[in-house]
Amino acid sequence: MIPWATISACRYLTWSVNYQRRALHVLPRLCSQPTTTGSFVPLDHLVNRRRDEAQRSLLVEVAGIESAVDLHQVCSQYGTVHKMFHYVLQCGHNNKEMILVEFKELSSLKQALHFTCLNSAKDVLPTHSPFVCLSAGESSGGAISAQTFKNITDLVTSNTTYSREELKQHISECSDISEQIQKLYDSQKLTELDWRLRFFTCRQIEVALSGLFPRATVLPFGSSINSFGNINCDLDMILELSGFSAQENSHRLIFQAKKSLASANSRVALQRRMELISGILDSFVPGCSQVRKILNARVPIIKYHQDLTDIECDLSMSNRSGFYMSHMLYMYGSMDPRVRPLVFAVRRWARDRHITSPFSGRWITNFSVTIMVLFYLMNVSPPVIPSLQSLKVNSGPDDDDESCVRFNFPTNLGKVVTSQNRESLETLLKGFFEFYDTFNFRELGLSVLHGRSFIKPVHSALYIQNPLEGELNVSRNVTLEEVEKLRAELTHARFLLESSAHNIDDAASNEVWGALSLWPETATSSGPSHIIQGSSNYPIDWKEVFHTENKKLIQSTNTKKSSLKGNSAGNQQKENNNGNTVFLKAGSVSNKGMGARGTTKLDNLVSKLKQKTTQREHIPHRNKFMYKGKYK
């Protein structure tokens, strides 16, 4: 029981309500993310720990970071404050300052919420949730000592900004490509605050539905927990009204319940339930805005934006396979410290070159790109990671839902032998592009289940076996045109890395070099100008390939003059996609001191790239309405 003297402190906490507001953006955070050491920690253990943290947390809107001391005093009246995290939301010209408070005990949070008053405004709904704000008022604890003030401020972890220009500068200053890849991963991976905000967003839905469904469980899946997500990734969630764990059925008393419509039409019943939940989110839950129902998709989802944590959310009720697939990816990411940085580098390349797309349709997905990286790491010599079959990871029906398939991981998975492969990230990245540049996509498919390629069982432009359900193809939506684009970009990437290896002196200047050449949106402020999002015609930027603006790659003055007169027999003339004429000379791509061997390799890559681009130009463009059924 809390003394009456502390009840007056409840005036400092008021419920945060769902005002109409513009989209908010969390400033990039660089808080350090704790890494696990020693034996393998299953994802289930990590999820349970994160959910426990979210259940003991409170998100408070404050006037500024200076309010941290006052907030700590108010919260300390209900129990011990374990941790505090500060971040900033940008809302036009006005910023919102937020502090995530974690109590040491769950009972402390319950007491704080019990003595939190409702908003007295007439035009708001009196909702009850762990999203609150700190009102203005005198400090309830009186004056504090300098040491106490220092202890409180040390408890608060604040975010720092990391602009694109700063990221480019840091990557440019790296000593080699391996360091560039590691720097990209360290700066863009999910931080400690990102992890907490995602699980806290899931917790909000559980609290909102707890009156009717006290066992309701919302779990994140996908990039938010598979260890391959970046600070801007969406939050995919699955809602189970009865929870994920089996409950005790030996008790005599049983709740009365309404009969489900699942026996008549399970899909219609699911759509009806999700429509009701979307109405609750849109009308009552603080911070939920831009709620959209996409109920006719293969997996019905509710999309919305959580303004107070600045996270794009996708909520589903029938996608357990996505949660179990996250277990597999998390396992592989934990096996070797090179796996996650390499996946980050390749996925950033695929995004910046518009091989992947944030929209559903004919494009290759991030999941498919990740599987391609894992398959490559299984086929290098010696392998970096083993196949699922060699790990004795089997798939079978879920204990709680027999219609769903899940992985059955062996209990001794933490004792997997460390790989004997000691190649650097740079070597592995170059090997990835070389491996798939020569891969026979027309006839072969990829399988991380067996760790080897196989003859395609059906006609498909790209065939990547579903690790959970082996008879399915996770990339069946990808068109032939997109595969040809992928093949051209693989050759292009090899050329960029190979030419960069001979231009290592650019690292001393502010020029784009190394892996930065693969990430145009990181290396520049506006991204590649020759890209049109959603366009099927994706040309190679020949100026970028041949560096016509670079004096080292242009012919001598006399040769150039003779070519303009049309008298140079050794020159080749080609029009680029913008109608400009580019003059090429045999061996002109080579740099000073490159040597005959390097020149030959680059010339071969250029010839191959030109051939692939020419082949793509002869592929008939497909009508966009052909893909209408594939859009969500």
C-alpha positions in Angstrom: 0.0 0.0 0.0 1.4 3.4 -1.0 1.3 6.2 1.7 -1.2 9.0 1.1 1.7 11.5 1.0 2.8 10.0 -2.4 -0.6 10.1 -4.0 -0.2 13.8 -4.8 2.6 12.8 -7.2 0.1 11.2 -9.5 -0.7 14.7 -10.9 2.7 14.5 -12.7 1.6 11.5 -14.9 -1.3 11.9 -17.3 -2.4 9.6 -20.1 -1.1 10.3 -23.6 -4.0 10.4 -26.1 -4.3 10.0 -29.8 -4.2 13.5 -31.2 -4.1 14.0 -35.0 -0.4 14.5 -35.8 2.0 14.4 -38.7 4.3 11.5 -39.2 7.2 11.4 -36.8 10.7 10.2 -37.3 13.1 8.9 -34.7 16.6 10.3 -35.0 19.0 7.4 -35.8 20.4 5.9 -32.6 23.9 4.6 -32.0 23.4 3.1 -28.5 25.6 0.0 -28.2 23.8 -3.3 -28.7 24.8 -6.0 -26.2 26.2 -9.1 -28.0 25.9 -12.6 -26.7 29.1 -14.5 -25.9 29.7 -18.1 -25.2 27.2 -20.8 -26.1 24.3 -20.2 -28.5 21.3 -18.5 -26.9 18.0 -19.6 -28.5 15.7 -16.9 -29.8 12.9 -18.1 -27.5 15.1 -17.0 -24.5 15.8 -13.6 -26.0 12.1 -13.0 -26.8 11.0 -13.9 -23.3 13.6 -11.6 -21.8 12.6 -8.7 -24.1 8.9 -9.3 -23.4 9.6 -9.2 -19.7 11.4 -5.9 -20.1 8.4 -4.5 -22.0 6.0 -5.6 -19.3 7.9 -3.5 -16.7 8.3 -0.4 -18.9 6.6 2.9 -19.2 6.9 5.4 -22.1 6.8 9.0 -20.9 6.6 12.2 -23.0 8.6 14.9 -21.3 9.5 18.6 -21.9 13.2 17.7 -22.4 16.1 15.7 -21.3 16.3 18.0 -18.3 13.0 16.5 -17.0 14.8 13.1 -16.5 15.6 13.9 -12.9 12.1 15.0 -12.1 10.7 11.9 -13.9 13.1 9.7 -11.9 11.9 11.1 -8.6 8.2 10.6 -9.6 8.7 7.0 -10.7 10.9 6.2 -7.7 8.0 6.7 -5.4 6.5 3.5 -6.8 9.6 1.3 -6.9 13.2 1.1 -8.2 13.9 2.5 -11.6 16.2 0.1 -13.4 16.9 1.9 -16.7 15.9 5.0 -18.7 16.3 5.6 -22.4 15.9 9.0 -24.1 15.1 9.7 -27.7 13.7 12.5 -29.8 10.8 12.5 -32.3 10.8 15.1 -35.1 7.3 16.5 -35.8 7.7 19.4 -38.2 9.4 22.3 -36.4 8.6 20.9 -33.0 10.4 17.9 -31.4 8.9 15.5 -28.9 11.2 14.3 -26.2 10.5 10.7 -25.0 11.9 8.6 -22.1 11.4 4.9 -21.8 11.4 3.9 -18.2 12.0 0.3 -17.1 11.1 -0.6 -13.5 12.9 -3.3 -11.7 9.7 -5.0 -10.5 6.4 -5.4 -12.4 4.5 -4.4 -9.2 6.2 -1.0 -9.4 4.8 -0.4 -12.9 1.3 -1.5 -11.8 1.4 1.0 -8.9 2.5 3.8 -11.1 -0.3 3.1 -13.6 -2.8 2.8 -10.7 -2.0 6.4 -9.5 -1.8 7.9 -13.0 -4.7 10.3 -13.7 -6.8 10.4 -16.8 -6.6 13.4 -19.2 -9.3 15.8 -18.2 -9.8 17.4 -21.7 -13.3 17.1 -23.0 -12.4 16.1 -26.6 -10.2 13.1 -25.8 -11.0 9.5 -24.9 -10.0 8.3 -21.4 -7.8 5.4 -22.5 -5.6 3.4 -20.1 -2.2 2.3 -21.4 1.6 2.5 -20.6 1.9 5.5 -22.8 1.9 8.6 -20.5 3.2 12.1 -20.3 4.8 14.1 -17.5 2.9 17.3 -16.7 4.6 20.5 -15.4 4.9 20.9 -11.7 7.2 21.3 -8.8 9.6 18.4 -8.0 7.9 16.2 -5.4 11.2 15.1 -3.9 12.7 18.5 -3.0 16.3 19.4 -3.5 18.7 16.6 -4.4 22.4 16.4 -3.9 24.9 16.7 -6.8 25.9 13.0 -6.5 22.2 12.0 -6.7 21.8 14.2 -9.8 24.8 12.6 -11.4 23.6 9.1 -10.6 20.2 9.8 -12.3 21.7 11.4 -15.4 24.2 8.5 -15.7 21.2 6.2 -15.7 19.7 7.8 -18.8 20.9 6.5 -22.2 20.5 9.2 -24.9 20.5 8.7 -28.6 22.9 10.5 -31.0 22.4 11.5 -34.6 24.2 9.9 -37.5 23.5 11.6 -40.8 24.1 10.2 -44.2 27.0 12.5 -44.8 28.6 11.4 -41.5 28.1 7.7 -42.4 29.7 8.3 -45.8 32.6 10.0 -44.1 33.2 7.3 -41.6 33.0 4.5 -44.2 35.4 6.5 -46.5 37.9 6.7 -43.8 38.1 2.9 -43.3 41.3 1.2 -44.2 39.8 -1.6 -46.4 36.5 -3.0 -47.7 36.1 -5.4 -44.7 36.2 -2.5 -42.3 33.7 -0.6 -44.5 31.3 -3.5 -44.3 31.7 -3.8 -40.5 31.2 -0.1 -40.1 27.9 -0.1 -42.1 26.7 -3.0 -39.9 27.7 -1.4 -36.6 26.0 1.9 -37.5 22.8 0.5 -39.0 21.9 -2.5 -36.9 19.1 -2.4 -34.3 20.2 -0.7 -31.1 19.3 -1.6 -27.5 16.6 1.1 -27.7 15.3 -0.2 -31.0 14.8 -3.7 -29.5 13.0 -2.3 -26.5 10.7 0.0 -28.5 9.6 -2.8 -30.8 8.7 -5.1 -28.0 7.0 -2.2 -26.2 4.9 -1.6 -29.3 3.8 -5.2 -29.2 3.0 -4.9 -25.5 0.6 -2.0 -26.2 -1.7 -4.2 -28.3 -1.7 -6.9 -25.5 -2.7 -4.3 -23.0 -5.4 -2.9 -25.3 -7.0 -6.3 -25.7 -6.3 -7.6 -22.1 -9.9 -7.0 -20.9 -11.5 -9.7 -23.1 -8.3 -11.6 -23.9 -5.9 -11.6 -20.8 -3.7 -14.3 -22.4 -3.4 -12.4 -25.8 0.2 -12.5 -27.0 1.8 -10.3 -29.7 5.2 -11.4 -30.9 7.5 -9.7 -33.4 9.0 -11.6 -36.2 11.0 -10.9 -39.3 13.8 -8.3 -39.4 12.9 -7.0 -35.9 14.2 -10.2 -34.2 16.1 -12.3 -36.8 19.2 -10.1 -36.2 19.3 -8.8 -39.8 17.1 -5.8 -39.3 18.3 -2.2 -39.5 17.2 0.9 -37.5 14.5 1.8 -40.1 12.9 -1.7 -40.7 9.2 -2.3 -40.2 7.8 -4.2 -37.3 6.0 -7.4 -38.3 3.8 -8.8 -35.5 1.6 -11.8 -35.0 -1.4 -11.8 -32.6 -2.6 -14.9 -30.8 -5.7 -14.3 -28.7 -5.2 -17.5 -26.7 -1.4 -17.1 -26.3 1.4 -19.2 -27.7 2.0 -21.5 -24.8 -0.3 -24.3 -23.8 -2.4 -23.6 -20.7 -3.4 -25.9 -17.8 -6.7 -27.6 -18.5 -7.1 -29.6 -15.2 -9.1 -26.9 -13.5 -12.9 -27.4 -13.0 -13.9 -23.8 -13.9 -14.0 -22.9 -17.6 -14.8 -19.4 -19.1 -18.0 -19.0 -21.1 -17.2 -18.1 -24.7 -18.9 -17.4 -28.0 -18.7 -20.0 -30.8 -16.2 -19.2 -33.5 -17.2 -19.0 -37.1 -14.0 -20.9 -38.1 -15.9 -24.1 -38.8 -18.0 -22.4 -41.5 -15.3 -20.2 -43.2 -12.1 -19.7 -41.3 -10.8 -16.9 -43.7 -14.0 -14.9 -43.4 -13.9 -15.2 -39.6 -10.3 -14.1 -39.5 -11.1 -11.1 -41.7 -14.0 -10.1 -39.5 -11.8 -10.3 -36.3 -9.1 -8.3 -37.9 -11.5 -5.6 -39.0 -12.7 -5.2 -35.4 -9.2 -5.0 -34.1 -8.3 -2.4 -36.7 -11.2 -0.3 -35.5 -9.9 -0.5 -31.9 -6.4 0.5 -32.9 -7.7 3.4 -35.0 -10.3 4.7 -32.5 -8.9 4.1 -29.0 -5.2 3.1 -28.9 -2.8 6.1 -28.3 -0.3 6.8 -31.1 -1.8 4.5 -33.7 -2.4 6.4 -36.9 -2.7 5.8 -40.7 -4.5 2.5 -39.9 -5.1 0.5 -43.2 -6.8 -2.9 -43.5 -5.4 -5.2 -46.2 -7.7 -8.2 -45.6 -7.8 -9.7 -49.1 -4.1 -10.5 -49.2 -2.8 -14.1 -48.9 -2.0 -13.2 -45.3 -4.4 -10.6 -44.1 -2.7 -7.8 -42.2 -3.3 -4.4 -40.5 -0.8 -1.7 -41.3 -0.4 1.3 -39.1 2.1 3.8 -37.8 2.9 4.1 -34.1 3.7 7.8 -33.7 5.1 7.6 -30.2 7.7 5.0 -31.1 7.9 6.0 -34.8 7.6 2.4 -36.1 5.7 1.2 -39.2 3.7 -1.9 -38.1 2.2 -4.9 -39.8 -0.1 -6.9 -37.6 -1.3 -10.4 -38.7 -3.1 -13.2 -36.9 -2.2 -16.2 -39.2 1.5 -16.1 -40.0 3.3 -18.3 -37.5 5.6 -19.6 -40.2 7.2 -16.1 -40.4 7.9 -16.3 -36.6 9.5 -19.8 -37.0 11.5 -18.7 -40.0 13.0 -15.9 -37.9 14.3 -18.6 -35.5 16.3 -20.1 -38.4 17.8 -16.8 -39.5 18.7 -15.8 -36.0 20.4 -19.1 -35.5 22.6 -18.6 -38.6 23.3 -15.0 -37.7 24.7 -16.2 -34.4 27.0 -18.9 -35.8 29.7 -16.7 -37.2 30.4 -13.0 -36.7 30.8 -12.4 -40.4 27.3 -13.6 -41.4 25.3 -10.5 -40.2 27.7 -7.8 -41.7 27.8 -9.7 -45.0 24.0 -9.9 -45.2 23.7 -6.2 -44.4 26.2 -5.3 -47.1 24.4 -7.4 -49.8 20.9 -6.3 -48.8 22.0 -2.6 -48.8 23.5 -3.2 -52.3 20.2 -4.8 -53.5 18.2 -2.0 -52.1 20.3 0.8 -53.5 20.4 -0.8 -56.9 16.6 -1.4 -56.7 16.9 -5.1 -57.0 14.6 -5.3 -54.0 11.6 -3.0 -53.4 9.6 -1.9 -50.4 6.5 -2.8 -52.4 5.1 -6.2 -53.1 5.1 -7.5 -56.6 7.6 -9.0 -59.1 10.7 -8.0 -57.2 13.1 -10.1 -55.2 12.5 -9.8 -51.4 14.9 -9.2 -48.6 14.2 -12.7 -47.4 15.3 -14.2 -50.7 18.5 -12.1 -50.7 19.3 -13.3 -47.2 18.7 -16.9 -48.2 21.0 -16.4 -51.2 23.8 -15.1 -48.9 23.3 -18.1 -46.5 23.4 -20.5 -49.5 26.6 -19.0 -50.7 28.2 -19.3 -47.3 27.3 -23.0 -47.3 29.1 -23.5 -50.6 32.4 -21.7 -50.1 35.4 -23.8 -49.3 35.6 -24.5 -46.4 31.9 -23.7 -45.6 31.2 -20.8 -43.2 27.9 -22.2 -42.0 26.4 -25.7 -42.3 23.1 -26.7 -43.9 20.0 -27.3 -42.0 20.2 -31.0 -42.8 23.7 -31.4 -41.4 22.6 -29.6 -38.2 19.8 -32.1 -37.9 17.2 -29.3 -37.9 13.9 -30.9 -38.8 10.5 -29.4 -39.6 7.2 -30.7 -38.4 3.7 -29.7 -37.3 3.2 -27.1 -34.6 2.1 -28.6 -31.2 -0.5 -25.8 -30.8 -1.6 -25.5 -34.5 -1.2 -28.6 -36.6 -1.9 -26.6 -39.8 1.4 -24.7 -39.3 4.9 -26.1 -39.7 7.7 -25.2 -37.4 11.4 -26.0 -37.0 12.6 -28.5 -34.4 16.0 -27.5 -33.3 18.3 -30.0 -31.5 19.1 -29.3 -27.9 22.9 -29.3 -28.5 22.8 -26.7 -31.2 25.1 -24.5 -29.1 27.9 -27.0 -29.5 28.2 -26.5 -33.3 31.9 -26.7 -34.4 33.3 -23.3 -35.4 34.0 -22.9 -39.1 37.5 -23.4 -40.4 37.0 -20.7 -43.0 39.0 -17.6 -42.1 38.3 -15.4 -45.2 37.8 -11.7 -44.7 34.5 -9.9 -45.2 36.0 -8.3 -48.4 36.9 -11.7 -49.8 33.5 -13.2 -49.0 31.6 -10.2 -50.5 33.6 -10.5 -53.8 33.1 -14.2 -53.7 29.3 -13.7 -53.4 29.1 -11.7 -56.6 31.4 -14.1 -58.4 29.5 -17.1 -57.2 26.1 -15.9 -58.4 27.5 -14.2 -61.5 28.3 -17.7 -62.8 25.3 -19.4 -61.3 22.8 -21.1 -63.6 19.6 -19.5 -62.6 17.8 -20.9 -65.6 18.0 -24.5 -64.6 19.0 -24.7 -60.9 17.3 -23.8 -57.6 18.8 -23.0 -54.2 18.3 -25.1 -51.0 19.6 -24.1 -47.6 17.9 -27.2 -46.3 20.4 -29.5 -48.1 23.0 -26.8 -48.8 23.3 -27.5 -52.5 21.6 -26.6 -55.8 19.1 -28.8 -57.6 17.2 -29.0 -60.9 14.1 -26.9 -60.8 11.0 -29.0 -60.3 8.7 -26.4 -62.0 9.3 -23.6 -64.4 10.2 -20.4 -62.4 12.5 -17.5 -63.2 14.0 -17.8 -59.7 13.6 -20.9 -57.5 14.6 -20.7 -53.8 13.3 -23.6 -51.7 11.2 -22.8 -48.7 13.2 -24.1 -45.7 10.1 -24.9 -43.7 8.0 -26.4 -46.5 10.3 -27.9 -49.1 7.8 -28.1 -51.9 7.2 -24.3 -52.0 9.3 -21.6 -53.8 9.7 -18.4 -51.7 10.6 -16.5 -54.9 7.8 -17.6 -57.2 6.7 -14.0 -57.7 10.0 -13.0 -59.3 9.8 -12.4 -63.1 12.4 -13.3 -65.7 13.1 -9.6 -66.3 14.0 -9.1 -62.6 16.4 -12.1 -62.7 18.1 -10.7 -65.8 18.4 -7.4 -63.9 20.0 -9.2 -61.0 22.5 -11.0 -63.3 23.5 -7.7 -64.9 23.9 -6.0 -61.5 26.0 -8.9 -60.2 28.5 -8.4 -63.0 28.4 -4.7 -62.5 29.2 -5.1 -58.8 32.1 -7.4 -59.6 33.4 -4.7 -62.0 33.0 -1.9 -59.3 34.9 -3.9 -56.7 37.6 -5.1 -59.0 38.3 -1.6 -60.3 38.1 -0.2 -56.8 40.8 -2.7 -55.7 43.2 -0.9 -58.2 42.0 2.6 -57.0 42.8 2.1 -53.3 44.6 5.5 -53.3 41.1 7.1 -53.4 40.6 6.1 -49.8 42.9 8.9 -48.8 40.6 11.4 -50.5 36.9 12.0 -50.2 36.1 10.0 -53.3 33.7 7.0 -53.3 35.8 3.9 -53.2 35.5 0.2 -52.1 32.1 -1.0 -50.9 30.7 2.6 -51.1 30.5 2.2 -54.8 27.9 -0.6 -54.3 25.7 1.7 -52.1 24.9 4.8 -54.2 22.3 6.0 -51.8 24.8 5.9 -49.0 27.6 7.5 -51.0 25.4 10.4 -52.3 22.7 12.6 -50.9 20.0 11.8 -53.4 20.8 8.3 -54.7 21.3 7.2 -58.3 19.6 9.6 -60.6 19.2 7.0 -63.4 16.8 4.9 -61.3 13.0 5.2 -61.6 11.3 3.3 -58.8 8.9 0.7 -60.1 10.2 1.1 -63.7 11.0 -2.2 -65.5 13.7 -0.5 -67.6 16.7 -0.3 -65.3 19.8 0.6 -67.3 23.3 0.4 -66.2 24.9 3.9 -65.8 27.7 3.7 -68.3 29.3 6.8 -67.0 29.6 5.1 -63.7 31.1 2.0 -65.3 33.6 3.6 -67.5 34.3 6.8 -65.4 34.4 9.0 -68.5 34.8 12.0 -66.3 38.0 10.6 -64.9 41.2 11.7 -66.7 42.8 8.3 -66.0 40.1 6.6 -68.0 40.0 8.9 -71.0 42.2 8.5 -74.0 45.1 10.8 -74.6 44.3 14.1 -76.3 45.6 13.1 -79.7 43.7 9.8 -79.7 40.5 11.7 -78.6 40.9 14.2 -81.5 41.4 11.4 -84.0 38.3 9.6 -82.7 36.1 12.7 -83.2 37.2 12.8 -86.8 36.2 9.1 -87.2 39.7 8.0 -88.3 40.7 5.9 -85.2 40.4 2.2 -86.1 41.2 1.1 -82.6 38.2 2.9 -81.0 34.7 1.6 -80.5 31.7 3.9 -80.4 28.6 3.3 -78.3 25.6 5.4 -77.3 24.6 5.2 -73.6 21.0 5.2 -72.4 20.9 9.0 -72.2 21.9 9.4 -75.9 25.5 10.5 -75.0 28.4 9.1 -77.0 31.0 7.2 -75.0 34.3 6.4 -76.7 36.0 3.2 -75.5 39.5 2.0 -76.3 40.8 -1.5 -75.7 42.4 -1.5 -72.3 41.2 2.1 -71.5 39.5 0.9 -68.3 42.8 -0.1 -66.8 44.5 2.2 -64.3 48.1 3.1 -64.0 50.1 0.2 -62.7 47.2 -2.2 -63.0 49.1 -4.8 -65.0 48.0 -7.0 -67.9 46.2 -9.5 -65.8 44.0 -6.9 -64.1 43.3 -5.3 -67.4 42.2 -8.5 -68.9 39.9 -9.3 -66.0 38.2 -5.9 -66.1 37.9 -6.0 -69.9 36.2 -9.4 -69.6 33.8 -8.1 -67.0 32.9 -5.1 -69.2 32.3 -7.4 -72.2 30.1 -9.6 -70.0 28.2 -6.6 -68.6 27.5 -5.3 -72.1 26.3 -8.6 -73.3 23.9 -9.1 -70.3 22.5 -5.6 -70.7 21.9 -6.2 -74.4 20.1 -9.4 -73.6 17.8 -7.6 -71.2 16.9 -5.0 -73.8 15.4 -7.8 -75.9 13.1 -9.1 -73.2 9.6 -7.9 -74.0 8.3 -5.4 -71.3 5.3 -6.9 -69.5 2.1 -4.9 -68.9 2.0 -3.8 -65.3 -1.6 -5.0 -65.0 -0.4 -8.6 -65.3 0.9 -8.3 -61.7 -2.2 -6.8 -60.2 -3.1 -10.0 -58.4 0.3 -10.1 -56.7 0.0 -6.6 -55.1 -1.3 -6.6 -51.6 
